Amino acid sequence: MINTSAKERHRILYLEDHITGSAYEFGPIVMDEKAMIDFASQYDPQVFHTDPEAARKTSFEGLVASGWHSVVLATRLLVDHYFLRLANLGSPGVDELRWLKPVRPGDELSVRLTILEVRPSESKTDRGVIKGLVEVLNQAGEVVTTWKGINIVSRKDAV
Amino acid sequence: MINTSAKERHRILYLEDHITGSAYEFGPIVMDEKAMIDFASQYDPQVFHTDPEAARKTSFEGLVASGWHSVVLATRLLVDHYFLRLANLGSPGVDELRWLKPVRPGDELSVRLTILEVRPSESKTDRGVIKGLVEVLNQAGEVVTTWKGINIVSRKDAV
């Protein structure tokens, strides 16, 4: 599906282009300390996300990224390398989002996407559903965050 | 649990302070168009999130907020009104996150939190698990986004 030739890299990906079990990796992208604090100050201002000193006295024993920050940084990788090519009609949601390990300042995050399910819609013949496992890894190869994403995708033969 | 008296509003909330079935509402907070475009440009740069003109030609028929933006704005409300008072040891994740309706520029989002489950840990006597349903509502009272959050929370008698 995600081929390395220049031509293939720009081809639109339809439902039929997805194969269950295929896996792809994108990244890395750096979790910068200042960006961590800025993001958390705006959206998730708990001290273990915003204040390096105060964070030392919590169960995290130091600053950790907001779990949502890790999710949206990983989303940026997914969008740049996958969603911008996907014949994407939108996402109804995600399942089983898990924050497994803390993300620390300077961590380098990569994303591994594994296609779990490819299913044509029974009611709408022009589209189908793709379910994918997203695993976010740090520079040590540890899985820090996972979720199962759902997307509605156009069928090629309907375009 | 979340009482209206000034003294009660600042009391720390432990596991025992939660009652299954209790519900609380916080907000509203405005989804500003410029903030929508800025957030999506950084984390979710798909045209229906970043470009009002191009968004008209998509199935969304106009600009819609990144689903993750709705989640983090709602999180800000939850943190300000609930998590900053919670004896919170962290969150292992969330389940069944759903984007049910588009969020448009200028929408006013509120959060309704309903306590689904309060369970002391079997292995660690100083803590327990709280599961809560988060519903994000717009100014018309429509539920636009939902998820089930999980938090590890200290027990009062263990402190």
Contacts between the chains, C-beta under 8 A, distances in Angstrom:
chain1	res1	chain2	res2	distance
A	42	B	72	7.9
A	42	B	76	7.2
A	43	B	72	4.0
A	43	B	73	7.1
A	43	B	75	5.6
A	43	B	76	5.1
A	43	B	79	7.9
A	44	B	72	7.1
A	44	B	75	5.6
A	44	B	76	7.1
A	44	B	79	5.7
A	45	B	76	7.6
A	45	B	79	5.8
A	45	B	80	7.7
A	45	B	84	7.6
A	46	B	79	6.2
A	46	B	83	6.0
A	46	B	84	7.0
A	46	B	88	7.2
A	59	B	89	5.5
A	59	B	90	6.8
A	60	B	90	7.3
A	67	B	91	6.5
A	67	B	93	7.7
A	68	B	68	7.3
A	68	B	71	6.6
A	68	B	72	5.2
A	68	B	75	6.1
A	71	B	68	6.6
A	72	B	42	7.9
A	72	B	43	4.0
A	72	B	44	7.1
A	72	B	68	5.1
A	72	B	72	7.4
A	73	B	43	7.1
A	75	B	43	5.6
A	75	B	44	5.6
A	75	B	68	6.1
A	76	B	42	7.2
A	76	B	43	5.1
A	76	B	44	7.1
A	76	B	45	7.6
A	79	B	43	7.9
A	79	B	44	5.7
A	79	B	45	5.8
A	79	B	46	6.1
A	80	B	45	7.6
A	83	B	46	6.0
A	84	B	45	7.6
A	84	B	46	7.0
A	88	B	46	7.2
A	89	B	59	5.4
A	90	B	59	6.8
A	90	B	60	7.2
A	90	B	99	7.8
A	91	B	67	6.5
A	91	B	99	6.4
A	92	B	98	6.1
A	92	B	99	6.4
A	92	B	100	8.0
A	93	B	67	7.7
A	93	B	96	7.1
A	93	B	97	4.8
A	93	B	98	3.8
A	93	B	99	5.5
A	94	B	97	4.9
A	95	B	95	6.5
A	95	B	96	6.1
A	95	B	97	7.3
A	96	B	93	7.1
A	96	B	95	6.1
A	97	B	93	4.9
A	97	B	94	4.9
A	97	B	95	7.3
A	97	B	97	6.4
A	98	B	92	6.1
A	98	B	93	3.9
A	99	B	90	7.8
A	99	B	91	6.4
A	99	B	92	6.4
A	99	B	93	5.5
A	100	B	92	8.0
